[in-house]
Amino acid sequence: MDKLDVDITFLSQVGAYCWLNSSSFLLSIPRLADFYVCNGQSIKVALADDADMALVITYIQGYMLAVVMQQRGQLVLHGTVLQKNGSAIVVCGNSGSGKSTLAATLLTQGWQLVSDDLCVFDTNGKVLQGCNDLKVWPDVAEVLQLSEAKPLAAQIAKLQYVPEGSSMGNEDAKESLDAFPLVAVYCLSEQHDNEQSEARGDGVLADVLSEYKGMRKFAPLKANRYRTHFSTAMGQDAMFMQQCSAFLAKTPVYGLDRGKAKLSLENLHALSRFITDSFEALV
């Protein structure tokens, strides 16, 4: 493997394989690749022998694209963006919280994918079009009957699902809007247990949708920054809060308690209804 010629003397180590400052970012993953992002303008990659190219591309479309935007001073949230009729929402949450599961459910109900896992704002406060293939767990693909979902990479258990109308598979879609006004933010959590989630007695999730009011909305936004330790090490904490105030002060931010009920089509539809109903009340 050819190593990238990067002087890490002036970089801070923020993980086992990661070094950065405000303008440089180095991620060195054994047996895969070195990735270097500089000044929000370039991504350099040095591949290991027999590197899994699908996994390399996944890192570029995720980590590296996010760092490019962060280095440019743009607001980046950890969330999946969907749109309907030209207005967008973002579903935020920690890894494994169910963002992709909920997004896949909404895609079967007429929504379109804007960006998977990354919510990037332009200077006008609109969310940008991103890499719009969705990564879903095999059991979710089975429940939602996503027969088009294909294996992504040998080291990734998730499947790659390219929705109908995606710019990856539809030339006409490439001419569509590349930025959308954001109508609402939904932050996933898992708070109640199975007994509470079946409190209605019909086996359907008794999910709770609650709005964060006033200054309380900034805590969930801060919790859902993309790779918080990256942007903090870049010295962007104050800028992040300023951007949230500028772009999201009037945007509703909701907490969505998804519960722990068993994965089923019925439960997924019950969960998605909370988002669709609240969205339709806003637009």
C-alpha positions in Angstrom: 0.0 0.0 0.0 1.3 3.5 -0.9 1.0 5.8 2.1 -0.1 9.4 1.7 2.6 12.0 2.4 0.8 13.8 5.3 2.6 15.6 8.1 0.6 14.9 11.2 2.8 17.1 13.5 0.1 19.8 13.6 -2.9 17.5 13.6 -4.7 16.3 16.7 -5.5 12.6 17.1 -9.2 12.1 17.7 -9.4 8.4 17.3 -7.4 5.2 16.8 -7.0 6.0 13.1 -7.9 9.7 12.7 -6.0 13.0 12.9 -7.3 16.4 12.1 -7.3 20.2 12.5 -9.5 22.9 11.1 -8.3 22.4 7.5 -6.8 18.9 7.3 -8.3 15.4 8.0 -6.5 12.1 7.8 -8.2 8.7 8.3 -6.0 5.7 8.0 -7.8 2.4 8.1 -5.6 -0.7 8.2 -6.0 -3.1 5.2 -8.4 -0.7 3.5 -7.1 2.9 2.7 -5.7 6.2 3.8 -8.1 9.1 3.2 -7.0 12.7 3.3 -9.3 15.8 3.0 -7.7 19.2 2.7 -9.3 22.7 2.9 -12.7 21.4 1.8 -11.4 21.1 -1.7 -9.8 17.7 -2.2 -10.0 14.1 -1.2 -6.9 11.9 -1.7 -7.0 8.2 -1.3 -4.2 5.6 -1.0 -5.6 2.1 -1.4 -4.4 -1.0 0.4 -3.7 -4.1 -1.6 -7.0 -5.9 -2.4 -9.0 -3.1 -0.8 -12.8 -3.6 -0.9 -13.7 -0.8 -3.3 -17.4 -0.8 -2.3 -16.3 -0.1 1.3 -13.9 2.6 0.1 -16.7 4.3 -1.8 -18.9 4.1 1.3 -16.3 6.0 3.3 -15.9 8.6 0.6 -19.7 9.2 0.3 -20.1 9.3 4.1 -17.1 10.5 6.3 -15.2 12.2 3.6 -18.1 14.1 2.0 -19.1 15.3 5.5 -15.6 16.5 6.4 -15.4 18.4 3.1 -18.6 20.2 4.0 -17.5 20.8 7.6 -14.2 22.2 6.4 -16.1 24.6 4.2 -18.0 25.8 7.3 -21.3 24.3 6.3 -23.8 22.8 8.8 -23.9 19.0 8.8 -26.4 16.9 10.7 -26.3 13.1 11.1 -29.6 12.3 9.5 -31.4 10.9 6.4 -33.2 13.5 4.3 -36.4 12.9 2.4 -38.7 15.2 0.4 -42.2 15.3 -0.8 -43.6 17.9 -3.2 -40.4 19.9 -3.0 -40.3 20.2 0.9 -37.9 18.1 3.0 -37.6 16.5 6.4 -34.6 15.0 8.1 -34.7 12.0 10.4 -31.8 12.1 12.8 -30.5 9.6 15.3 -27.4 7.7 16.5 -26.1 4.9 14.4 -28.5 2.0 14.8 -31.4 4.2 16.0 -33.5 3.2 13.0 -33.0 6.2 10.6 -32.7 4.0 7.5 -35.5 1.7 8.6 -37.9 4.6 8.9 -36.6 6.3 5.7 -37.2 3.0 3.8 -40.7 2.9 5.1 -41.4 6.4 4.0 -40.0 5.7 0.5 -42.6 3.0 0.1 -45.3 5.7 0.8 -44.4 8.2 -1.9 -41.5 10.1 -0.4 -38.2 10.5 -2.3 -34.7 10.2 -0.9 -32.5 13.3 -0.9 -29.5 12.1 1.1 -28.7 9.1 3.2 -27.1 9.6 6.6 -25.9 13.2 5.8 -28.0 16.4 6.1 -25.9 19.2 4.6 -27.2 22.8 4.5 -26.2 25.4 1.9 -25.6 29.0 2.8 -29.3 29.8 2.4 -30.4 27.1 4.9 -31.7 24.6 2.4 -30.6 21.0 2.5 -28.5 19.7 -0.4 -29.0 16.6 -2.6 -26.5 13.9 -1.6 -25.6 10.3 -2.4 -29.1 8.9 -2.4 -28.7 5.2 -2.1 -30.1 3.9 1.2 -28.4 1.3 3.3 -30.9 -1.0 5.1 -30.7 -4.2 7.2 -31.7 -7.4 5.4 -34.6 -8.0 7.8 -36.0 -4.5 7.0 -35.6 -5.2 3.3 -37.6 -8.4 3.8 -40.4 -6.8 5.8 -40.8 -3.9 3.3 -40.3 -6.2 0.3 -37.4 -4.2 -1.1 -36.4 -6.8 -3.7 -34.1 -4.4 -5.4 -31.8 -4.2 -2.4 -28.4 -5.7 -3.1 -25.3 -6.6 -1.0 -23.2 -3.5 -0.4 -19.7 -4.7 0.7 -18.2 -7.9 2.2 -17.6 -6.1 5.5 -21.0 -4.4 5.8 -24.0 -6.4 6.8 -26.4 -3.8 5.4 -27.9 -3.9 1.8 -27.8 -1.1 -0.7 -31.2 0.1 -1.9 -31.5 2.5 -4.8 -35.1 3.9 -4.7 -37.0 4.3 -7.9 -36.5 7.8 -9.2 -33.1 8.1 -7.6 -30.5 10.2 -9.5 -28.3 7.1 -9.4 -30.7 5.2 -11.6 -32.8 7.8 -13.3 -31.3 10.3 -15.8 -34.4 12.5 -15.6 -34.0 12.8 -11.8 -30.6 14.5 -12.3 -32.4 17.6 -13.7 -34.5 17.9 -10.5 -33.9 20.3 -7.6 -30.6 20.0 -5.8 -31.6 21.9 -2.6 -34.8 21.8 -0.6 -36.4 23.9 2.2 -36.4 21.9 5.4 -39.8 21.7 7.0 -39.1 19.6 10.2 -36.4 17.7 12.0 -37.3 14.3 13.7 -34.9 12.9 16.3 -35.3 9.2 17.0 -35.1 7.8 20.5 -35.9 4.6 22.2 -37.4 5.2 25.6 -40.3 3.0 26.5 -40.4 -0.8 26.8 -42.6 -3.4 25.1 -45.4 -3.3 27.6 -45.7 0.5 27.2 -45.4 0.3 23.4 -48.4 -2.0 23.3 -50.4 0.1 25.7 -53.2 0.5 23.2 -53.7 -3.2 23.2 -53.8 -3.6 19.5 -50.2 -4.6 19.0 -49.4 -1.4 17.2 -46.6 0.9 18.5 -47.9 3.6 20.8 -45.1 5.9 19.6 -44.8 9.4 21.1 -44.1 12.5 19.0 -43.3 15.6 21.0 -41.9 18.9 19.9 -38.9 20.6 21.5 -39.8 24.2 22.2 -37.6 27.3 22.4 -34.1 26.8 23.5 -34.7 23.1 24.2 -34.5 22.3 20.5 -30.8 23.0 20.4 -29.8 20.1 22.6 -31.1 17.4 20.1 -29.6 19.3 17.2 -26.3 19.4 19.0 -26.6 15.7 19.8 -27.1 15.0 16.1 -24.2 16.8 14.6 -22.3 14.6 12.2 -19.4 13.0 14.1 -19.5 15.6 16.9 -15.9 14.9 17.9 -14.7 15.9 14.4 -16.4 19.3 14.3 -15.4 20.0 18.0 -11.8 19.3 17.1 -12.1 21.6 14.2 -13.1 24.4 16.6 -16.6 24.6 15.1 -18.8 24.4 18.3 -19.7 28.1 18.3 -20.3 28.2 14.6 -22.6 25.2 14.8 -24.9 26.9 17.3 -24.9 30.1 15.2 -25.9 28.2 12.1 -28.6 26.3 14.0 -30.0 29.7 15.1 -29.8 31.1 11.6 -31.3 28.1 9.7 -33.4 26.2 12.2 -34.8 28.7 14.7 -38.2 28.6 13.1 -38.1 24.9 12.1 -40.0 22.5 14.3 -37.7 19.9 16.0 -39.5 16.7 17.2 -38.5 13.8 19.4 -39.9 10.5 18.1 -40.0 7.7 20.6 -39.8 4.6 18.4 -40.1 2.1 21.3 -38.9 -1.5 21.2 -41.7 -3.3 19.6 -41.0 -6.2 17.2 -40.1 -5.3 13.6 -43.2 -5.6 11.5 -44.9 -3.8 8.6 -47.7 -2.8 10.8 -45.4 -1.2 13.4 -43.3 0.6 10.7 -46.4 2.1 9.1 -47.7 3.2 12.5 -44.4 4.9 13.2 -44.2 6.6 9.7 -47.7 8.0 10.2 -46.5 10.3 12.9 -44.1 11.9 10.5 -46.4 12.1 7.6 -49.3 13.5 9.6 -47.2 16.2 11.3 -45.5 17.0 7.9 -48.8 17.5 6.2 -50.0 19.8 9.0 -46.9 22.0 8.4 -47.0 22.4 4.6 
